[in-house]
Amino acid sequence: MGAAIVTDGLTKRYGPKRAVDKLTFEVPQGSIFGFLGPNGAGKTTTFSLLCGFVRPSGGGATVLGEPLSRLRKVHNRMSALPQDARFHPARRIRDALRFLGELGGMDRAQARREADRVLNAVGLQDSGDVKGRALSHGMAKRFGIAQAFMGSPDLVLLDEPTEGLDPRTAHSVRELIASLAKRSTVLVSSHNLSEVEDLCDHAAIIDHGKLIRQGSLAELTESNEVMILTLGPGSPDPTLALSSLPIVSTIEASDSNELLRIILNPVKGEPVEKTVTEVLRAAIEAGALISDVHRGRSLEERFLELT
């Protein structure tokens, strides 16, 4: 499986400021890819470059196999939802989707069926006659996602799709993206780390326009190399027993000895789950009372380390 997006030294300057600075990363085809960074890191500028809204100052990129100079060849295979997308205030949303479908080459019947499909997928099937000006913030976000997935494009770019939503609506939108993404590669720009950890399988972290780190979520959070045990009150300390295991490299205890951070040394070729099971078995046999097990570090911890 190849890459849906490949950037190579992609750069965008505005005067002396480099909004995007020699950015190089790959988005695997079929992935939900998180594009992470603090506010002002260059996420939206990168999206604008990949969509052809602005031209690069240096470097380049290919999108669905085509360079930025030939994006028109793949425009019908990709879609984007900008962070502050606006919709026609006087047009009914079902009519807007039908128009979009016909604009993309569907006949009238196809556009009607596809509009009904995506409205149903985002839970707006009974709101098709609502006009753009009457959409609440949450409805507008869901409508934008319906529009972005209209026609099942090969690549969808979503810039801060849950920005400003309450937690319940944001969770609903993430579930929508996950369900609709099964046939598309999705690039999700966000500074909401828990959202990316919940939704994405790959990610890149950028700061000041530069790439800091990229990889699978397992690689970024070190879920295959680190496990954290939380011991219950009054639990015996299993450190000695765990240290004797060849699959354990290092053990770090918190000041209260309630948390044990275990650096693993898995046997090559064996599933990491087997290693985790052996560590847990040894801890329990040593009499440890385990109240929680966590693999890897949170994405937030890694983000704070790297930016």
matplotlib code that plots the C-alpha trace (Angstrom):
import matplotlib.pyplot as plt

x = [0.0, 1.4, 1.1, -1.9, 0.3, 4.0, 5.7, 9.3, 10.8, 7.5, 7.9, 5.8, 7.1, 5.2, 7.9, 10.6, 8.3, 8.3, 4.8, 5.8, 9.5, 11.0, 8.2, 8.6, 6.1, 3.9, 0.3, -0.3, -3.1, -6.3, -5.2, -6.8, -3.8, -3.6, -1.8, -0.8, 0.6, 0.0, -1.9, 0.3, 2.3, 1.5, -1.3, -3.8, -1.1, 0.0, -3.7, -3.9, -0.8, -2.1, -5.4, -3.8, -5.2, -1.7, 1.5, 4.6, 7.7, 9.9, 9.9, 7.0, 4.4, 2.4, -1.3, -2.9, 0.2, 0.1, 2.4, 0.8, 1.2, -1.3, -3.8, -6.6, -6.2, -7.3, -9.6, -12.6, -11.0, -10.3, -12.3, -11.5, -13.4, -11.7, -11.7, -14.1, -16.2, -19.2, -22.3, -24.8, -27.2, -30.3, -29.9, -31.4, -28.6, -30.1, -30.1, -26.6, -25.4, -27.2, -25.7, -22.3, -22.8, -23.9, -20.9, -18.7, -20.1, -23.1, -26.4, -29.4, -30.6, -27.2, -26.7, -30.0, -29.2, -25.8, -27.1, -29.6, -26.9, -24.5, -27.2, -28.4, -24.8, -24.4, -27.8, -29.3, -31.8, -34.7, -33.0, -32.5, -34.8, -33.0, -31.2, -27.5, -28.2, -30.3, -27.7, -26.4, -22.6, -22.9, -25.2, -22.9, -19.9, -21.9, -23.1, -19.5, -18.5, -21.4, -20.2, -16.6, -17.5, -19.9, -19.2, -16.7, -13.5, -10.2, -8.8, -10.5, -8.8, -10.5, -9.1, -10.1, -13.4, -14.5, -13.3, -15.8, -18.0, -19.2, -17.7, -20.8, -21.2, -17.4, -17.5, -20.4, -18.4, -15.4, -17.6, -18.9, -15.5, -14.4, -17.4, -17.2, -13.5, -13.6, -13.3, -11.1, -7.8, -8.4, -6.0, -7.3, -5.7, -6.1, -4.6, -6.9, -4.6, -7.1, -9.2, -6.3, -5.4, -9.0, -9.5, -6.2, -3.9, -1.0, 0.1, 2.7, 3.6, 4.8, 5.9, 6.9, 6.3, 8.8, 8.2, 9.0, 8.0, 5.8, 4.7, 2.0, 0.2, 1.9, 5.3, 4.5, 3.1, 5.6, 2.8, 5.0, 7.9, 6.5, 3.8, 2.7, 1.3, -0.7, -0.5, -3.4, -3.1, -0.9, 0.4, 3.7, 6.4, 6.9, 10.0, 12.5, 10.5, 10.0, 13.6, 14.6, 12.6, 14.7, 11.8, 12.1, 14.8, 14.2, 11.8, 11.1, 9.0, 7.1, 8.0, 5.0, 5.8, 2.2, 3.2, 5.8, 7.0, 8.4, 10.6, 10.0, 12.5, 10.1, 11.3, 11.7, 8.8, 6.5, 3.4, 3.8, 0.6, 2.5, 5.2, 2.6, 0.9, 4.2, 4.9, 1.4, 1.7, 5.0, 3.7, 0.6, 2.7, 4.8, 1.6, 1.1, -2.4, -2.8, -5.5, -4.6, -2.5, -1.6, 0.6, 2.8, 2.7, -0.2, 0.0, -0.2, 3.0, 4.8, 3.5, 4.8, 8.2, 8.6, 7.2]
y = [0.0, 3.4, 6.9, 9.2, 12.3, 12.7, 16.1, 16.7, 19.9, 21.7, 25.3, 28.4, 31.9, 35.0, 37.7, 36.7, 34.2, 30.6, 29.3, 25.9, 25.0, 22.2, 19.8, 16.2, 13.5, 10.7, 9.9, 6.1, 5.3, 4.2, 5.7, 8.2, 10.5, 13.1, 16.3, 17.8, 21.0, 23.9, 27.0, 28.7, 25.6, 25.7, 23.1, 25.2, 26.6, 23.0, 22.1, 25.2, 24.0, 20.5, 21.7, 24.1, 27.2, 28.7, 28.0, 26.7, 28.9, 25.8, 22.0, 20.1, 17.4, 14.8, 14.2, 11.0, 10.6, 14.0, 17.0, 20.2, 21.7, 19.1, 18.9, 19.5, 16.0, 14.6, 17.3, 15.0, 12.4, 14.6, 17.0, 19.4, 20.9, 24.2, 25.1, 28.0, 26.7, 28.8, 27.6, 29.3, 31.0, 30.8, 27.4, 24.2, 21.9, 18.9, 21.1, 22.3, 18.7, 17.8, 20.8, 19.7, 16.2, 17.4, 19.8, 16.7, 14.9, 13.0, 12.9, 14.3, 11.0, 10.0, 13.4, 13.0, 9.5, 10.5, 13.6, 11.5, 8.9, 11.4, 13.3, 10.1, 9.2, 12.4, 12.3, 15.2, 13.1, 15.1, 18.5, 18.5, 21.5, 23.6, 26.6, 27.3, 30.4, 28.3, 25.7, 25.5, 25.2, 21.4, 21.0, 23.0, 20.8, 17.6, 19.2, 20.1, 16.5, 15.2, 17.6, 16.4, 12.7, 13.3, 10.8, 8.8, 10.6, 8.9, 11.6, 13.9, 16.7, 18.0, 21.1, 21.1, 19.3, 19.4, 22.9, 24.7, 21.7, 20.5, 17.1, 15.1, 16.5, 16.3, 12.6, 12.1, 13.8, 11.6, 8.5, 9.9, 10.4, 6.9, 5.3, 7.4, 7.0, 3.3, 4.0, 7.1, 8.3, 11.1, 13.8, 15.4, 18.6, 19.1, 20.3, 18.1, 15.3, 13.0, 13.3, 12.2, 9.3, 8.1, 8.5, 8.2, 5.3, 7.5, 11.0, 13.7, 16.4, 19.8, 23.0, 26.3, 24.8, 22.0, 18.3, 17.0, 13.4, 11.1, 7.5, 5.1, 5.9, 2.9, 4.3, 7.8, 6.6, 3.8, 1.4, -1.6, -0.5, 0.8, -0.3, 1.4, -0.5, 1.2, -0.7, -0.9, 0.3, -1.9, -3.9, -5.6, -4.2, -6.6, -4.8, -7.5, -10.2, -8.1, -7.2, -10.8, -11.2, -11.0, -9.1, -6.3, -3.7, -1.0, -0.3, 3.2, 3.7, 6.9, 8.5, 6.8, 3.5, 3.3, 3.6, 1.4, 2.5, -0.7, -0.5, -3.7, -5.7, -8.0, -11.1, -10.4, -11.9, -12.5, -10.3, -7.6, -8.9, -12.0, -9.9, -7.8, -11.0, -12.4, -9.2, -9.2, -12.8, -12.2, -9.2, -11.1, -14.1, -11.7, -10.7, -7.3, -5.8, -4.2, -1.5, -0.3, -1.3, 1.2, 0.6, 3.4, 7.0, 9.2, 11.2, 14.3, 13.3, 12.7, 16.0, 18.0, 16.2, 17.0, 20.5]
z = [0.0, -1.0, 0.3, -0.4, 0.3, 0.2, 1.0, 0.3, 1.9, 1.5, 2.4, 2.5, 3.4, 4.1, 4.0, 6.5, 8.3, 7.3, 8.1, 6.7, 6.9, 4.8, 5.8, 4.8, 5.8, 4.3, 4.8, 4.2, 1.9, 3.8, 7.1, 9.4, 9.8, 12.6, 11.8, 15.2, 16.4, 18.7, 17.4, 14.8, 14.0, 10.3, 10.1, 8.2, 5.8, 5.1, 4.3, 2.0, 0.1, -0.2, -1.6, -4.0, -2.4, -2.1, -3.9, -2.1, -1.8, -2.0, -2.0, -3.2, -2.6, -4.4, -3.6, -4.9, -7.1, -8.7, -8.0, -6.6, -10.1, -11.5, -8.7, -11.1, -12.3, -8.9, -7.7, -8.3, -6.0, -3.0, -0.8, 2.1, 5.0, 6.1, 9.8, 9.3, 6.4, 5.5, 3.7, 1.5, 3.9, 1.8, 0.3, 1.8, 2.8, 0.8, -2.3, -1.7, -1.5, -4.7, -6.5, -5.3, -6.6, -10.0, -10.1, -9.4, -12.5, -11.0, -12.9, -11.1, -9.7, -8.5, -6.8, -5.0, -3.7, -2.6, -0.8, 1.0, 1.9, 3.5, 5.3, 6.8, 7.7, 9.8, 11.4, 9.4, 7.3, 8.8, 8.4, 4.7, 4.2, 6.8, 5.2, 5.8, 8.0, 10.4, 11.1, 14.7, 15.2, 15.7, 12.7, 10.6, 11.5, 10.7, 7.4, 6.5, 7.1, 5.0, 2.2, 2.6, 2.2, -0.7, -3.4, -1.2, -2.3, -2.1, 0.1, 2.7, 4.5, 7.7, 9.4, 13.1, 12.5, 16.2, 17.1, 19.3, 19.9, 23.3, 24.3, 23.5, 19.9, 19.4, 20.3, 17.8, 15.1, 15.7, 15.4, 12.1, 10.7, 11.7, 10.1, 6.9, 6.5, 5.7, 2.0, 2.2, 3.4, 6.0, 7.1, 10.3, 11.6, 15.3, 18.5, 20.5, 21.4, 23.0, 19.9, 17.7, 20.0, 19.9, 16.1, 14.2, 13.5, 12.2, 13.0, 12.5, 15.0, 13.7, 15.5, 14.0, 10.6, 11.1, 11.4, 14.9, 14.7, 12.6, 12.7, 13.8, 17.0, 18.6, 17.6, 18.8, 22.2, 22.6, 23.4, 22.4, 24.5, 27.7, 30.2, 33.4, 36.4, 39.1, 42.3, 44.8, 48.4, 50.5, 47.6, 47.9, 45.6, 42.6, 41.4, 42.3, 40.6, 37.5, 37.3, 36.9, 33.7, 30.5, 28.8, 31.3, 30.6, 33.2, 36.0, 37.3, 40.4, 41.4, 44.8, 46.4, 44.7, 43.4, 39.8, 38.1, 34.6, 32.9, 29.8, 27.9, 25.8, 23.8, 22.1, 18.5, 16.4, 19.4, 19.9, 22.5, 24.2, 25.2, 26.8, 28.7, 29.9, 31.2, 33.1, 34.7, 35.6, 37.4, 39.2, 40.4, 41.5, 43.5, 45.4, 43.7, 43.7, 40.3, 39.9, 36.4, 33.4, 30.7, 27.6, 26.4, 27.2, 26.3, 23.1, 25.3, 27.2, 23.9, 22.5, 25.5, 25.3, 21.6, 21.3]

ax = plt.figure().add_subplot(projection="3d")
ax.plot(x, y, z, "-o")
ax.set_aspect("equal")
plt.show()
